Amino acid sequence: MLVYINLYLTIKKRKVFKPILSFFYYWTVVKAESKCYSSLASETSKMHILQPKHSKLNEKDVEELLQKLNLSKSQLPKILSSDVALPEGCDIGTVVKIERKEGDKTNVYYRVVV
């Protein structure tokens, strides 16, 4: 950071070295953003109070659900594997149960991870 400030003061006087200033500015921004993303990744495992409960179903429950609804896995609604609300260990093809509390009752939704 000190190098960046010194370069900025030097370059401001000489307009010839503007590309050097933009190069250093780019790398300081990239470093700052990467630090922000790494700290954000550790915080995403905590559930927010308004986030509905997501739970992973085992194979037995999935088979019962599909027989009950007369569907196949490909006919279930989809959820992306990059969704931060998913519980850990969800692979592609995993069925997730989502419980949303609305008023006094709890609504249950099912999604397959893609």
ABEGO torsion letter per residue (X at the ends): XAAAAAAAAAAAABAAAAAAAAAAAAAAAAAAAAAAAAAAAAAAABBBAABBBBBBBBAAAAAAAAAAAGBBAAABBBBBAABAABBBGBBBGBBBBBBBBBEABBBBBBBBBX
